[in-house]
Amino acid sequence: DYESLLEFEESLRSSVSSDNSILLYNLELKIDSNRLTHFDDNEDINQNDQYLFDDLTSIMNNYDFKNDDFTTCTNCGKSLSNPENYSNCCQNFVDLQSTISSSLEKSYWLSFINNPSRTINTLPNYTEMLFLQQGIPCQLRSMIWQKLILIDCQHTKNNVPKTSKLIYNNFQHSYTASISKQISKDLCRTFPSVSFFKIDKTIEDLSTILNVYANYDVELGYCQGLLFLVGALHYHFNDDCILTFHSLCSIMESERELHDIFTTSLMSSTLNKWYKEFCSILSKIDNDLYNHMIKFVEFQVFLFQWWLSFISSHTPDLSIVNRIMDFCLIQGWKVGFFKISIGLLIVNKPIIMSLKEGDEEVVYQHLLNDSKWGNIINDLDMFFGNLLLSWDDSLFLKLVDSSCALDIDNNSQHSRTGLSVIDKIKGFKINNSNSSISSNSSMNRNRSDSDNSYNNSQPDNNNSSLSVFSLKLNKPS
C-alpha cells in the first residue's frame, strides 16, 4: 500500500545524502515539454484504465526470456535465447527475474505504472534505488520507458499523441535520396549481433522512422548515432513504429543540446561546449585523473564518439545498453552522458594512470573498444547505482539548466501542436529532382566509413560535416 511506500521513502531519506535534484528537475522538464508540445491534442482519457496487482503478476510470469536479445545472465553474460545452453547461473537468473518477491517493490511498480509523475515526486529515493541501483525488471522495461516518455501527457494506455501520428503518416514520401542511401548503409552496422535487426521488416521499419524524422526535422536531418537510440527503442516497443517515432521526437525536443550535438551546423560548437563542461566537472570529482590525462590525451577522441553513439557502441553486453537508456531516461540525457563517461574513466583509472605521453593510442584503443567496460559487466548495479549516484548533484545542475527543452513558444520548427503540424504538412513540398528517394543525385555523405558513428546527412545541404578527428582541431584552448 502507498502508506508503506511513504514510510520506506522516509527511512531512505534519512540514510542518503542526495537531494534528488537531478531526478526531480528532469521530471519537471519532461512534464513541461510534453504539456507544451501536446497541449491541444485531444485524445480520449480513460481515468479507470488502471493496472492491478494481478496484471503485474501476469506480466512477470508470462515473460519469454528466449525472445529477449537485450537481456543476458548477469553472472556469465550469456544470451538467454536458448534454454538448452543455460548454465546453472542462467537458470537461477531467470528464476529470480520471473517474480518480484518484495511486496513493497510490487507496490512501487504498480504505483509508477498507474501514476509515474506522482510516484517519482513523492518517492524519489526509492525511485533511484529501483531504477538505477537495482535496475528495471526486464519484463516491465517497455512499459516503464513508455510511461517516462509519455509522462503527464494524459493519454490512454499504449497510445501516443495525435500530432505524432499525423506527422508519421503524412511524411512518408519524398525522402531525400542521400539520406535514404546513408540510412540503408547504416542499418546493418547497429547492433549487428542481434537477430531482430536482421529481419527485413525491422530494417524497413527503422528506415521509415529515420527517413520520416529527417523529413520532419530538416535542421538535424539524419545522423548515424540516432540508430543506437532508435534501435533500442524500437526493440523494446515491440515494433511499434509510431511510438518509436514519437519517442525520438520527444527525446530530441526535451533537451535542446542533445538535439544540437547531432545537428551539423551546431555540432562542433555544442560538443566543444560539452567538452569544457565535462573537463570542469571531472577535475572536481577526480583532479589527479584529470591532470594526468590532460597532459597527453585528447578527450574529444573518445568522448565525442561515446556521446554521438549514446555510449552504446562497442559494449560487450546488450544489458549495458538497457541500463544506459534506463539511466538517461530518469536522470536526463546530457547529465546521463556525463555521469556514465566520468564513471568509465574512473573505473579505468588504474590502467590510465599507468600510461604516459607516447601511450595515447593505447588509451584511445582501450576507451573506444568494449574493453573499457571491464569488470563493470559483472556488477552493473554498483556502476549505475552506487558509483554514478555518489557525486553531488550540484555539480551537474548547471548542465540541466543549459540543456533545457526547445523553446516551442517562439515558432520552433520542433513544435508538435496541432496547428503547427498542419502548417508543416501544408509546407512539405515534393521535389522529385532533388528530394525523391528515386533521385540519382549524388549522396550527400561527408564522413568516412571509418567514422561510422558520425555520419550526418541533411536535406539540400552541401556543407561538409566535421568528423570526430577534425572536430579535435576546433577544440577550445
Secondary structure as GFF3:
##gff-version 3
##sequence-region A 1 477
A	DSSP	alpha_helix	2	13	.	.	.	ID=ss1
A	DSSP	alpha_helix	21	37	.	.	.	ID=ss2
A	DSSP	alpha_helix	53	61	.	.	.	ID=ss3
A	DSSP	three_ten_helix	65	67	.	.	.	ID=ss4
A	DSSP	three_ten_helix	83	85	.	.	.	ID=ss5
A	DSSP	alpha_helix	88	97	.	.	.	ID=ss6
A	DSSP	alpha_helix	103	114	.	.	.	ID=ss7
A	DSSP	alpha_helix	116	122	.	.	.	ID=ss8
A	DSSP	alpha_helix	124	128	.	.	.	ID=ss9
A	DSSP	pi_helix	129	135	.	.	.	ID=ss10
A	DSSP	alpha_helix	141	149	.	.	.	ID=ss11
A	DSSP	alpha_helix	162	170	.	.	.	ID=ss12
A	DSSP	alpha_helix	177	187	.	.	.	ID=ss13
A	DSSP	three_ten_helix	195	198	.	.	.	ID=ss14
A	DSSP	alpha_helix	200	216	.	.	.	ID=ss15
A	DSSP	beta_strand	222	223	.	.	.	ID=ss16
A	DSSP	alpha_helix	226	236	.	.	.	ID=ss17
A	DSSP	alpha_helix	241	254	.	.	.	ID=ss18
A	DSSP	alpha_helix	256	261	.	.	.	ID=ss19
A	DSSP	alpha_helix	264	285	.	.	.	ID=ss20
A	DSSP	alpha_helix	287	294	.	.	.	ID=ss21
A	DSSP	alpha_helix	300	308	.	.	.	ID=ss22
A	DSSP	alpha_helix	318	331	.	.	.	ID=ss23
A	DSSP	alpha_helix	333	347	.	.	.	ID=ss24
A	DSSP	alpha_helix	349	353	.	.	.	ID=ss25
A	DSSP	alpha_helix	360	367	.	.	.	ID=ss26
A	DSSP	three_ten_helix	370	378	.	.	.	ID=ss27
A	DSSP	alpha_helix	380	381	.	.	.	ID=ss28
A	DSSP	pi_helix	382	387	.	.	.	ID=ss29
A	DSSP	alpha_helix	394	402	.	.	.	ID=ss30
A	DSSP	alpha_helix	418	427	.	.	.	ID=ss31
A	DSSP	three_ten_helix	449	451	.	.	.	ID=ss32
A	DSSP	beta_strand	456	457	.	.	.	ID=ss33
A	DSSP	alpha_helix	468	473	.	.	.	ID=ss34
###
